[in-house]
Every structure is written in C-alpha cells, then in structure tokens.
Amino acid sequence: MALLGDAFKGWGGILVGFGAAIAAPAILPAAGSTLRPLAKTLVKGALLAADRVKELVAEAGEQVSDLVAEVRAEATSGTNGSGSEKHRSASAHH
C-alpha cells in the first residue's frame, strides 16, 4: 500500500493547480479561453497516468499471486524449486 501512497504523494499540488486554473476564468475572464484547454489537457494526462498506475499495480499483484501459488504448490509437493536438492546430492558424490 505504501507504493500507492508514494505514487499519489504529489497530487495535492497538482489538484491545487487544477483548481486555480479552473477558478481563473471567474477571476480573469480573458484567461478562461487559454487556461481551460490547458487544464483539460492536464486532467487528461493525470487520468492516463492514474490508469497506467492501476494497470501496473494490478500486474504486480498478479505476479505476486502467481508466485505465492507456485511456492504453495512446491511446499505441498515437498520440493523447493531451486534445484538445490539436486545440487546437494550431486556435490555429495564428488
């Protein structure tokens, strides 16, 4: 969970920037035509980045789940999967 916390740590400043960009047209009407498209572009970029982070976290979770299943299967079959048992028996003969 710390990974997600680190990924979203800098979002406070970004959100303040978005808020300022969106509020600016009310304060400076002439700036609205310039800042709104910029704010939309920034929001789109943030959404794409958030989607990518979600994909990466899901993929990492899948890999960890697969690894856990593999270790459990090896534990129930009595092997450790690293080949060290074969290595030990081969080196004992030398």
Z-matrix of the N, CA and C atoms (Angstrom, degrees):
N
C 1 1.447
C 2 1.525 1 110.53
N 3 1.312 2 117.28 1 -25.58
C 4 1.460 3 120.52 2 178.39
C 5 1.521 4 110.59 3 -63.39
N 6 1.333 5 116.31 4 -30.87
C 7 1.453 6 120.80 5 178.63
C 8 1.526 7 110.47 6 -60.93
N 9 1.321 8 116.53 7 -44.90
C 10 1.461 9 119.52 8 177.83
C 11 1.517 10 111.14 9 -66.34
N 12 1.322 11 117.32 10 -39.66
C 13 1.465 12 120.78 11 178.34
C 14 1.513 13 111.02 12 -60.25
N 15 1.344 14 116.21 13 -42.08
C 16 1.460 15 120.24 14 178.37
C 17 1.527 16 111.33 15 -66.81
N 18 1.334 17 116.00 16 -38.33
C 19 1.461 18 120.18 17 -178.03
C 20 1.525 19 111.73 18 -64.87
N 21 1.343 20 117.43 19 -33.61
C 22 1.459 21 120.92 20 -176.35
C 23 1.527 22 113.02 21 -103.30
N 24 1.327 23 118.02 22 9.15
C 25 1.467 24 122.10 23 -175.94
C 26 1.528 25 112.19 24 -60.01
N 27 1.324 26 119.76 25 -40.67
C 28 1.456 27 123.15 26 -175.24
C 29 1.508 28 114.52 27 -85.70
N 30 1.323 29 118.60 28 7.64
C 31 1.455 30 121.61 29 -174.73
C 32 1.517 31 112.82 30 -73.36
N 33 1.325 32 119.68 31 -23.19
C 34 1.457 33 121.27 32 -179.89
C 35 1.515 34 111.80 33 -58.83
N 36 1.324 35 117.11 34 -48.21
C 37 1.463 36 121.57 35 179.06
C 38 1.506 37 112.42 36 -65.78
N 39 1.334 38 115.83 37 -37.32
C 40 1.456 39 119.90 38 178.89
C 41 1.528 40 110.23 39 -64.82
N 42 1.336 41 116.45 40 -43.01
C 43 1.455 42 119.78 41 -179.78
C 44 1.528 43 111.89 42 -65.67
N 45 1.318 44 117.09 43 -37.14
C 46 1.470 45 120.36 44 176.21
C 47 1.529 46 109.45 45 -63.05
N 48 1.328 47 116.15 46 -41.30
C 49 1.464 48 120.37 47 177.56
C 50 1.518 49 111.93 48 -61.95
N 51 1.346 50 116.01 49 -42.88
C 52 1.462 51 119.93 50 177.68
C 53 1.526 52 110.34 51 -62.22
N 54 1.313 53 115.87 52 -44.17
C 55 1.462 54 120.01 53 179.78
C 56 1.515 55 111.40 54 -60.61
N 57 1.332 56 116.07 55 -43.09
C 58 1.466 57 120.26 56 179.36
C 59 1.525 58 110.63 57 -64.82
N 60 1.336 59 116.33 58 -40.44
C 61 1.466 60 119.80 59 -179.34
C 62 1.525 61 111.28 60 -66.95
N 63 1.313 62 115.81 61 -35.33
C 64 1.466 63 119.52 62 -179.97
C 65 1.528 64 110.89 63 -77.11
N 66 1.331 65 117.30 64 -35.65
C 67 1.469 66 120.92 65 -179.64
C 68 1.523 67 112.09 66 -77.74
N 69 1.309 68 117.47 67 -22.97
C 70 1.465 69 121.07 68 -176.37
C 71 1.526 70 113.52 69 -56.29
N 72 1.333 71 119.92 70 -39.67
C 73 1.469 72 118.47 71 179.86
C 74 1.525 73 113.07 72 -60.22
N 75 1.327 74 117.35 73 -31.41
C 76 1.465 75 119.40 74 177.90
C 77 1.522 76 110.16 75 -69.52
N 78 1.325 77 115.69 76 -33.01
C 79 1.460 78 120.76 77 -179.02
C 80 1.531 79 110.30 78 -83.91
N 81 1.294 80 115.69 79 -46.03
C 82 1.469 81 121.88 80 179.83
C 83 1.528 82 109.04 81 -124.15
N 84 1.307 83 118.93 82 90.34
C 85 1.471 84 121.66 83 -175.12
C 86 1.529 85 114.37 84 -54.42
N 87 1.288 86 118.61 85 -33.38
C 88 1.467 87 121.02 86 -179.17
C 89 1.524 88 111.55 87 -68.96
N 90 1.311 89 117.29 88 -27.29
C 91 1.462 90 120.66 89 -178.25
C 92 1.523 91 111.71 90 -77.75
N 93 1.316 92 117.74 91 -16.35
C 94 1.462 93 121.69 92 -177.04
C 95 1.511 94 113.28 93 -58.94
N 96 1.303 95 117.39 94 -41.86
C 97 1.461 96 120.18 95 -177.33
C 98 1.523 97 111.85 96 -67.45
N 99 1.306 98 117.42 97 -23.38
C 100 1.463 99 121.08 98 179.00
C 101 1.525 100 111.54 99 -93.34
N 102 1.321 101 117.01 100 -43.67
C 103 1.461 102 120.18 101 -173.55
C 104 1.525 103 113.87 102 -76.96
N 105 1.306 104 117.84 103 -32.56
C 106 1.470 105 119.29 104 -177.94
C 107 1.529 106 111.93 105 -62.11
N 108 1.327 107 120.18 106 -49.00
C 109 1.472 108 119.26 107 177.18
C 110 1.536 109 112.17 108 -61.26
N 111 1.313 110 116.15 109 -35.67
C 112 1.465 111 119.93 110 177.11
C 113 1.521 112 110.34 111 -65.17
N 114 1.319 113 116.65 112 -44.14
C 115 1.464 114 120.63 113 178.33
C 116 1.523 115 110.44 114 -62.72
N 117 1.326 116 117.66 115 -40.94
C 118 1.467 117 120.51 116 178.27
C 119 1.519 118 110.80 117 -62.59
N 120 1.310 119 117.33 118 -41.59
C 121 1.457 120 121.53 119 178.52
C 122 1.526 121 110.77 120 -62.98
N 123 1.328 122 115.64 121 -42.46
C 124 1.467 123 119.45 122 178.67
C 125 1.527 124 111.48 123 -65.20
N 126 1.322 125 116.99 124 -40.42
C 127 1.467 126 120.82 125 178.80
C 128 1.528 127 109.78 126 -65.24
N 129 1.330 128 117.28 127 -43.05
C 130 1.468 129 120.28 128 177.91
C 131 1.528 130 110.46 129 -59.55
N 132 1.328 131 116.02 130 -43.86
C 133 1.461 132 119.96 131 178.80
C 134 1.522 133 111.96 132 -62.52
N 135 1.332 134 116.53 133 -41.38
C 136 1.460 135 120.68 134 179.17
C 137 1.526 136 110.56 135 -65.57
N 138 1.323 137 117.12 136 -39.85
C 139 1.468 138 120.45 137 178.09
C 140 1.522 139 111.25 138 -65.16
N 141 1.326 140 116.69 139 -42.16
C 142 1.462 141 119.88 140 177.58
C 143 1.526 142 110.99 141 -63.07
N 144 1.330 143 116.38 142 -41.64
C 145 1.467 144 120.09 143 178.41
C 146 1.524 145 110.67 144 -64.34
N 147 1.317 146 117.29 145 -41.84
C 148 1.463 147 120.93 146 179.27
C 149 1.525 148 110.57 147 -63.85
N 150 1.330 149 116.79 148 -41.05
C 151 1.467 150 119.92 149 177.23
C 152 1.523 151 111.12 150 -62.96
N 153 1.308 152 116.60 151 -39.94
C 154 1.472 153 120.79 152 179.42
C 155 1.530 154 110.42 153 -65.68
N 156 1.331 155 116.81 154 -40.99
C 157 1.474 156 120.38 155 177.56
C 158 1.523 157 109.86 156 -62.32
N 159 1.330 158 117.20 157 -42.39
C 160 1.469 159 121.01 158 177.87
C 161 1.521 160 110.57 159 -59.97
N 162 1.336 161 117.01 160 -43.26
C 163 1.462 162 121.13 161 178.71
C 164 1.520 163 111.09 162 -61.96
N 165 1.325 164 116.37 163 -44.79
C 166 1.466 165 120.32 164 -179.50
C 167 1.525 166 111.68 165 -64.17
N 168 1.322 167 116.68 166 -40.85
C 169 1.465 168 120.62 167 179.07
C 170 1.523 169 110.17 168 -66.29
N 171 1.330 170 117.36 169 -41.19
C 172 1.468 171 120.57 170 178.48
C 173 1.524 172 110.65 171 -64.19
N 174 1.322 173 116.57 172 -42.30
C 175 1.467 174 120.61 173 179.17
C 176 1.522 175 111.02 174 -64.39
N 177 1.321 176 116.69 175 -43.40
C 178 1.467 177 120.45 176 178.34
C 179 1.525 178 110.47 177 -63.43
N 180 1.321 179 117.09 178 -39.90
C 181 1.460 180 121.29 179 177.64
C 182 1.515 181 111.46 180 -62.48
N 183 1.337 182 116.53 181 -40.36
C 184 1.461 183 120.79 182 177.20
C 185 1.521 184 111.06 183 -62.39
N 186 1.322 185 115.87 184 -44.33
C 187 1.467 186 120.17 185 -179.30
C 188 1.524 187 110.94 186 -63.56
N 189 1.315 188 116.87 187 -41.78
C 190 1.464 189 120.46 188 178.06
C 191 1.527 190 109.93 189 -65.08
N 192 1.316 191 117.16 190 -42.13
C 193 1.459 192 121.17 191 178.63
C 194 1.530 193 110.99 192 -61.50
N 195 1.330 194 116.79 193 -43.30
C 196 1.461 195 120.96 194 177.17
C 197 1.516 196 111.19 195 -62.24
N 198 1.327 197 116.30 196 -41.65
C 199 1.458 198 121.01 197 179.68
C 200 1.527 199 111.02 198 -64.00
N 201 1.333 200 116.66 199 -42.94
C 202 1.464 201 121.05 200 178.88
C 203 1.530 202 109.85 201 -62.89
N 204 1.333 203 117.30 202 -43.15
C 205 1.466 204 120.79 203 179.33
C 206 1.525 205 110.70 204 -63.36
N 207 1.320 206 116.71 205 -39.76
C 208 1.465 207 121.03 206 178.85
C 209 1.527 208 111.31 207 -64.89
N 210 1.323 209 116.80 208 -43.75
C 211 1.466 210 120.68 209 179.31
C 212 1.525 211 110.43 210 -64.94
N 213 1.318 212 117.21 211 -41.35
C 214 1.470 213 120.36 212 178.55
C 215 1.527 214 110.72 213 -63.63
N 216 1.330 215 117.24 214 -41.40
C 217 1.462 216 120.86 215 179.16
C 218 1.529 217 110.27 216 -63.51
N 219 1.325 218 116.30 217 -41.56
C 220 1.464 219 119.84 218 178.72
C 221 1.523 220 110.85 219 -67.26
N 222 1.326 221 117.45 220 -36.18
C 223 1.461 222 120.87 221 -179.90
C 224 1.528 223 110.70 222 -66.28
N 225 1.324 224 116.72 223 -38.36
C 226 1.470 225 118.91 224 -179.52
C 227 1.518 226 111.61 225 -75.96
N 228 1.336 227 117.81 226 -25.82
C 229 1.464 228 119.80 227 179.25
C 230 1.524 229 111.58 228 -87.90
N 231 1.325 230 118.33 229 -9.27
C 232 1.463 231 122.08 230 177.27
C 233 1.510 232 114.75 231 85.60
N 234 1.322 233 119.23 232 10.23
C 235 1.467 234 121.56 233 176.31
C 236 1.515 235 108.37 234 -111.68
N 237 1.332 236 114.53 235 161.73
C 238 1.465 237 117.25 236 178.21
C 239 1.515 238 112.03 237 -108.55
N 240 1.324 239 118.43 238 -3.02
C 241 1.453 240 121.89 239 173.35
C 242 1.505 241 115.88 240 73.78
N 243 1.334 242 118.87 241 -3.46
C 244 1.455 243 119.48 242 -177.78
C 245 1.513 244 112.35 243 -94.48
N 246 1.309 245 117.21 244 -7.93
C 247 1.455 246 119.77 245 179.85
C 248 1.514 247 112.93 246 81.33
N 249 1.334 248 118.03 247 5.75
C 250 1.457 249 120.19 248 -176.71
C 251 1.516 250 111.80 249 -70.14
N 252 1.347 251 118.06 250 -27.23
C 253 1.462 252 120.19 251 177.96
C 254 1.519 253 109.72 252 -65.35
N 255 1.326 254 116.92 253 -42.45
C 256 1.461 255 120.56 254 178.05
C 257 1.517 256 109.85 255 -65.38
N 258 1.344 257 116.10 256 -41.46
C 259 1.455 258 120.76 257 -179.30
C 260 1.520 259 110.54 258 -62.84
N 261 1.342 260 118.00 259 -42.52
C 262 1.461 261 121.65 260 179.93
C 263 1.519 262 111.38 261 -63.78
N 264 1.328 263 117.18 262 -43.59
C 265 1.455 264 119.12 263 -177.70
C 266 1.518 265 110.67 264 -71.10
N 267 1.330 266 118.59 265 -34.31
C 268 1.455 267 120.90 266 177.91
C 269 1.515 268 111.22 267 -69.51
N 270 1.323 269 117.70 268 -38.92
C 271 1.463 270 119.70 269 -178.76
C 272 1.500 271 111.61 270 -76.19
N 273 1.328 272 118.61 271 -21.37
C 274 1.461 273 121.38 272 178.28
C 275 1.514 274 111.16 273 -71.38
N 276 1.330 275 117.50 274 -24.88
C 277 1.461 276 121.59 275 -179.67
C 278 1.511 277 111.35 276 -81.60
N 279 1.296 278 119.10 277 -15.32
C 280 1.480 279 121.95 278 -177.43
C 281 1.457 280 112.01 279 -92.08
